Amino acid sequence: MKIPSQLKHITDVMQDFKKPWFICGGWAIDLFLAQITREHTDIDIGIFREDQQALRKYLHDWRLLKIINSEMSEWNEDEFLQPPVHEIKAVKDDATIEILLNNSNETHWLYRRDDSISYPKEQLIQYRDTIPYWPPEISLLYKTKETRPKDDQDFENVIGHLLSESKQWLKNAIKKAQPEHRWVSRL
């Protein structure tokens, strides 16, 4: 897979960040598949919520905004972002990075909409070349809340490539989070 310039830019920005970070969403699916399957409008990266102050220090020369219910406001320097804040926007010159705060405990990533749904941290970050991304089943889980045509396309593109354990995890997670979702019967 030839790494697109947008992803290269993100990896260049984040290369010296000492905490875990990973590509999320549709780009994570494309990294998993090692091919670009559709047009993407943005790139989301994830970090663990407990690493937000390290990120703030790392991006000290960026304008940092917190997003609550689609409203942006300044992220104050000493403020630790708690739910319902799950998104940060970092802006510098013409560059924008969307950063998603992910909940976790010592051993597991926790789904922010239902923390009884978890994924082992040691399996969470995968790599395509040197680019970290989270498993496509997590991206698909998030896409079940308000599924759009591009989300269905992502599901179709990836479903035949998931290992049986990943399909089972996704099926169980969707059954808990969105039990009536149309993808359950396909898994």
N, C-alpha and C positions, 0 to 999 in steps of 0.2 A: 504494500500500500504506500503510495506516495503521500507523505504527510502534507496536508494543506497548510497554507501560510497562516491561517487563523489559529490552527492548533500549534504550529511552530511558535507563533508569537506568545501564546499562553505558556508553553513550556519554557520559553526564554525568560518570561517574567517570573515564573515560579521556581526556576531551577535551583535556587539557593535557599528556598523555604525549607526549614529543617523539620517541619511537622508533616504528617500525611496529608496529601491532597490528591484529588482524582477528578477526571472528566465524568460528567453525569449526562443523563438524557439521551437524545438521539445520537449525539456524537459518540457516546459510550457504546451504543449498539453498533455503529459503523466501525469503531476501533475493534470491537469483538469480531466482526465479520471481515475485517481487513479490506473493506471497500466502502466507498461513499455510495450510499443507496438512495439518497434524496438530498434536496437542498435544505440547508439549515439556516435559520435566521439569527441564532446566537449560539454561544458556547457557555454552558454552565459548568462550574467546577464546584466540588464539594470539599469541605474540611469538617473535622469534628468540632462541635460547639466549644469544647474545652480549649481549643487551640485558637480561638478568635483573637485574643490579645496578642499572641505571637504573630498572627496575620496582620493585625493593626500596626505593630511595630515594623514588620517587614515591608508593608506598603505605606510607610510613613509619608512619602511624598505624593501619594494619591489622594484624591477627594473620596471619602468613604461615606456612603449613604446607607441607611437601614430602610428596609421596605416593610411596611405594615399595611395589610389590606390594600395593596397597590399604591399606597401613598409613600413617597420618599421624603426622608428628613435626614438631617445630619446625624451621624453616629458620633456621639460625644466621646472624647478621648478616654475617660475612665469608666465608661458605661459597659457593663457586661450584658450582652443581648440574651434575653430569655425568651421562650415562646410567649407570644405568637410570632416573634421575629424569627424568620427562617432564611431571609435573603439579605445580602449586602451587595451593593453596587459600588465598584471601584472605578473611578474615572480619572484619566490623566491624558491631557492633550486630546487626541482623537480616539483614544483607546478606552474601551469599557469592558470590565470583567464582571460577570454575575457569579456570586459566590453563595452557595447554599450551605447553611449550617446544619450539620447532621448530629443527632443525639446518639449517645452511646453510653455503655458502661465499660468496665475494665476489659471485657472480653468480646462484646458484641455491639454492632451497629444496631440502632433501634429505629424502626419506622415511626416517623413523627406523628402520623395519624392514628397509630395504635401500637404502643410500645411493647405489646405482647408479641409482635412480629419482629423477629431479629435475624441477624446474619453474622456469622463469626468474623470478627475483625481480621483474623489471620488469612481469611480467604477473600476479603472484601476488595483489595486492590490488585488488579491485574494489569498487565503491561502489553502494549503494542509498540515495538521498538522501545523507546524510553518513556513513552507517554502512559501515565497511570490512568486507569479508568475503573469504574465499578462495574460489577456484573450486569449483563443486559436484563436479567430477571428483576433486578431492583428498579431499573428504568421503566420496565413494563408495568411493575406494580404501581408506580406513581402515575402512569398513564391511564389507569383504570378509573380514576375519579371522574374525569370529564373527557372521555375518549373522543379524539378528533380523527378525521381521516388519516392524517399523517401518523397517528399512533397505531391505527389498524395496520398501516403499511409497515411500520416498525415491527409489529407483532408478526406479520406474515413473513417478513424478511428473516427474522431471527428464530422463529419457533422450530424450524427443522434442524437447527444447528445446536440447540441446547442439549446438554446431557440429561439423562433421565432424572438425576437427582435435582438438577436445576429446574426442570419442568415441574417436578413434584413440589419443590419449595414454592415456586410461583403459584401453582394451583392452590396449595394450602393457604398461602398469604392472601390471594385474591378472595378465596372463600371466606376468610375472616373479615377482610376490609370491604369488599364489594361482592357479597355472595351471589347476587343475581347477574353479575357481569357475563356477557356473552363469551368471553375467552375461556371461562372455566370449563365448558363442555369440550373445548378444543385441546385442552391439556390432559 
